[in-house]
Amino acid sequence: MTEFNDKGFTVVRGLIKDTAKWRKLALENKDKGTHDDKQSPGSISVYKLKYLDELHSEIKDKVEDITCISVHKTYHYYRIYKKGAVLLPHIDRDACEISVSLNLGGDDWAIGIVDNNFDKQETILKEGDALIYHGKNVHYRPGKFEGEELVQIFLHHVDQNGQYAHLKDDKNG
């Protein structure tokens, strides 16, 4: 059994190396997003950017290797957290059965998750690090963001053989 399956999540240090490229693209496209992110007030979120398909495909193979689960991609987006942003405890919708929260750089802000034993776990992801988690595990960011900026990309998947497989290539993100 993998740590992912045992705990409901795993932290992967250095999942990608070329963060500068993706962070630059995120910042260049921030005006295409919403500055009224309902899930994380005070943040900018940008959905449906075609250029992220390349990164999503690259990460998909790594997700399968780490989780030992064959997955379909659903959707992806990124969020730019700004000073004072919050992210309250929540679970994700069905199209986010297996998710990746990937740090593209910026100021530190812990990410928390309730593991399969109902214990709260918190960690700091550094640039290039990722949290791979079951979207039905409660996750959050503690307190308010005290830094100036943090760029995070979210890459969502479903189990190819699971109850949400029909949501592959979901375009509702």
C-alpha positions as CSV (number, residue, x, y, z in Angstrom):
1,M,0.0,0.0,0.0
2,T,1.3,3.5,-0.8
3,E,1.5,6.4,1.6
4,F,-1.1,8.1,-0.6
5,N,-3.6,5.2,-0.1
6,D,-2.7,4.8,3.6
7,K,-3.0,8.4,4.7
8,G,-5.1,9.9,1.9
9,F,-2.3,12.2,0.7
10,T,1.5,12.3,0.1
11,V,3.9,15.2,-0.1
12,V,6.3,15.1,-3.0
13,R,9.4,17.2,-2.8
14,G,10.7,18.5,-6.1
15,L,7.9,17.1,-8.3
16,I,8.9,19.5,-11.0
17,K,12.1,21.5,-11.6
18,D,11.0,24.1,-14.2
19,T,8.7,26.2,-12.0
20,A,10.0,29.5,-13.3
21,K,8.4,28.9,-16.7
22,W,5.0,28.0,-15.3
23,R,5.0,30.8,-12.7
24,K,5.8,33.3,-15.4
25,L,3.0,32.1,-17.6
26,A,0.6,32.2,-14.6
27,L,1.5,35.8,-13.7
28,E,1.3,36.9,-17.3
29,N,-2.3,35.5,-17.6
30,K,-3.6,36.7,-14.2
31,D,-5.9,39.3,-15.9
32,K,-7.8,36.4,-17.6
33,G,-9.0,35.2,-14.2
34,T,-11.3,36.1,-11.5
35,H,-10.2,38.5,-8.7
36,D,-13.2,37.4,-6.7
37,D,-12.4,33.7,-5.9
38,K,-15.3,32.5,-3.8
39,Q,-13.3,29.6,-2.4
40,S,-10.3,31.8,-1.4
41,P,-11.3,35.4,-1.0
42,G,-8.4,37.7,-1.7
43,S,-7.0,35.4,-4.4
44,I,-6.9,35.4,-8.2
45,S,-8.0,32.2,-10.0
46,V,-7.5,31.4,-13.7
47,Y,-9.2,28.5,-15.4
48,K,-9.2,26.9,-18.8
49,L,-5.7,28.0,-20.0
50,K,-4.8,25.6,-22.9
51,Y,-1.1,26.0,-22.3
52,L,-1.5,24.1,-18.9
53,D,-2.4,20.9,-20.8
54,E,1.3,20.2,-21.3
55,L,2.1,20.3,-17.6
56,H,-1.1,18.4,-16.7
57,S,-0.1,15.6,-19.0
58,E,3.5,15.5,-17.6
59,I,2.2,15.4,-14.0
60,K,-0.4,12.7,-14.8
61,D,2.3,10.0,-15.3
62,K,3.9,11.0,-12.0
63,V,0.5,10.8,-10.2
64,E,0.0,7.3,-11.5
65,D,3.5,6.3,-10.4
66,I,3.1,7.8,-6.9
67,T,-0.5,6.6,-6.2
68,C,-0.4,3.3,-8.1
69,I,-3.7,4.3,-9.6
70,S,-4.4,4.7,-13.3
71,V,-6.1,8.2,-13.7
72,H,-7.8,10.3,-16.2
73,K,-7.2,14.1,-16.3
74,T,-10.2,16.2,-15.5
75,Y,-9.3,19.9,-15.3
76,H,-6.7,22.3,-14.0
77,Y,-6.3,25.9,-12.9
78,Y,-4.0,28.1,-10.9
79,R,-4.5,30.4,-8.0
80,I,-2.4,33.4,-6.9
81,Y,-2.8,33.9,-3.2
82,K,-2.4,37.5,-2.1
83,K,-1.8,39.0,1.4
84,G,-4.8,38.4,3.6
85,A,-6.2,35.5,1.5
86,V,-7.9,32.7,3.3
87,L,-8.8,29.1,2.4
88,L,-11.3,27.5,4.8
89,P,-11.5,23.7,5.3
90,H,-13.4,22.1,2.4
91,I,-13.6,19.0,0.3
92,D,-13.5,19.0,-3.5
93,R,-16.1,18.1,-6.1
94,D,-16.2,14.7,-7.7
95,A,-14.0,15.7,-10.7
96,C,-11.2,16.3,-8.2
97,E,-11.0,12.7,-6.8
98,I,-7.2,12.7,-7.0
99,S,-5.6,16.2,-6.9
100,V,-2.3,17.8,-7.1
101,S,-1.6,21.1,-5.4
102,L,1.8,22.3,-6.8
103,N,3.8,25.2,-5.5
104,L,5.1,27.4,-8.3
105,G,6.8,29.8,-6.0
106,G,6.3,32.7,-3.7
107,D,6.0,33.2,0.1
108,D,5.4,30.2,2.4
109,W,2.0,29.3,3.6
110,A,1.3,25.9,5.2
111,I,-1.3,23.6,3.6
112,G,-3.3,21.4,5.9
113,I,-5.2,18.2,5.3
114,V,-7.2,15.8,7.5
115,D,-5.7,12.3,6.9
116,N,-7.6,9.0,6.7
117,N,-7.3,8.7,10.5
118,F,-9.0,12.1,11.0
119,D,-5.7,13.7,12.2
120,K,-4.8,17.2,10.9
121,Q,-1.5,17.3,9.1
122,E,0.2,20.6,8.0
123,T,3.2,21.1,5.8
124,I,5.0,23.8,3.9
125,L,5.4,23.2,0.2
126,K,8.5,24.8,-1.3
127,E,8.8,25.8,-4.9
128,G,8.3,22.6,-7.1
129,D,6.8,20.6,-4.2
130,A,3.4,19.1,-4.3
131,L,0.6,17.7,-2.2
132,I,-1.1,14.8,-3.9
133,Y,-4.4,14.1,-2.1
134,H,-7.8,12.5,-2.2
135,G,-10.2,15.5,-2.9
136,K,-12.7,14.1,-0.4
137,N,-10.2,14.6,2.5
138,V,-10.8,17.9,4.1
139,H,-8.0,20.4,3.3
140,Y,-7.3,24.0,4.0
141,R,-4.8,26.7,4.6
142,P,-4.4,27.8,8.3
143,G,-5.1,31.4,9.2
144,K,-4.7,34.3,6.7
145,F,-1.9,34.5,4.2
146,E,0.8,36.8,5.6
147,G,3.1,36.8,2.6
148,E,2.8,39.0,-0.5
149,E,2.2,36.3,-3.1
150,L,2.1,32.5,-3.6
151,V,1.4,30.9,-7.0
152,Q,-0.2,27.4,-6.8
153,I,-1.5,25.2,-9.6
154,F,-4.1,22.5,-9.2
155,L,-4.2,19.5,-11.4
156,H,-7.3,17.3,-11.0
157,H,-7.8,13.6,-11.9
158,V,-10.2,10.7,-11.4
159,D,-9.5,7.0,-11.1
160,Q,-9.9,5.4,-14.5
161,N,-11.6,2.4,-12.8
162,G,-13.5,4.4,-10.2
163,Q,-17.0,5.8,-9.7
164,Y,-16.1,9.2,-11.2
165,A,-14.3,7.9,-14.3
166,H,-17.1,9.4,-16.5
167,L,-15.8,12.9,-15.4
168,K,-12.6,12.5,-17.4
169,D,-11.7,15.6,-19.4
170,D,-14.2,17.6,-17.3
171,K,-14.5,21.1,-18.7
172,N,-16.5,22.6,-15.8
173,G,-13.5,23.7,-13.9
